[in-house]
């Protein structure tokens, strides 16, 4: 079964020139976008103008993975850690016992495009920590590159959740298949481009949850970038629009 979330169905937020699109919107439980998908609690895309500062955000019991697609993101947290995440870099943050963090566009001339994923941790109260790595275009081109996992496989970021997080850059006509073990689910997000998932056409910003299937099978119709999450939890309580894969 496919749980479909079109780009225009995401929650949109604009503050001054900053823009954000949230595939899940847990702040408003009356909103159908409040639904989570297994341990995946939030998936957001943000565009920050030069020099823009995001609000200071407290996080409790969350595994946070940040991907800077364009530009550079400066960060600072209450523990005194600070740095810059450059385009093509991924950062994993554990906010087990709570952490307050501020972020801003590190450039005064270029925009930044940032994706952030929040997962429930495997257990509460973990020690705060973070790790940052670059996964090159060459590593991600033509197939799935693991950028975060519970066992840090293939040099990926280590996260405290039964999840496998992948990125891929595909040329038109390229086909990828990711097999799902019994009981596992997957969330696919189309960062840019156009691709087919079975008979379903996905375009930039679309998301799709895959449950009770043996594999995720995707074919790029144009230059396409995807994020794919293989998750070890069941979907419950979803009110998102569902379509059955023919």
Beta strands, then each sheet from edge to edge (+ up, - down):
strand 1: 2-5
strand 2: 11-15
strand 3: 18-22
strand 4: 40-48
strand 5: 57-59
strand 6: 63-70
strand 7: 72-77
strand 8: 82-86
strand 9: 89-94
strand 10: 99-105
strand 11: 112-119
strand 12: 129-134
strand 13: 145-149
strand 14: 157-158
strand 15: 163-170
strand 16: 175-179
strand 17: 185-192
strand 18: 194-197
strand 19: 200-203
strand 20: 207-210
strand 21: 215-220
strand 22: 224-231
strand 23: 242-243
sheet 1: 14+ 13+ 15- 22+ 17- 20+ 1- 23+
sheet 2: 2+ 3- 4+ 11- 6+ 9- 12+
sheet 3: 5+ 10- 7+ 8-
sheet 4: 16+ 21- 18+ 19-
end
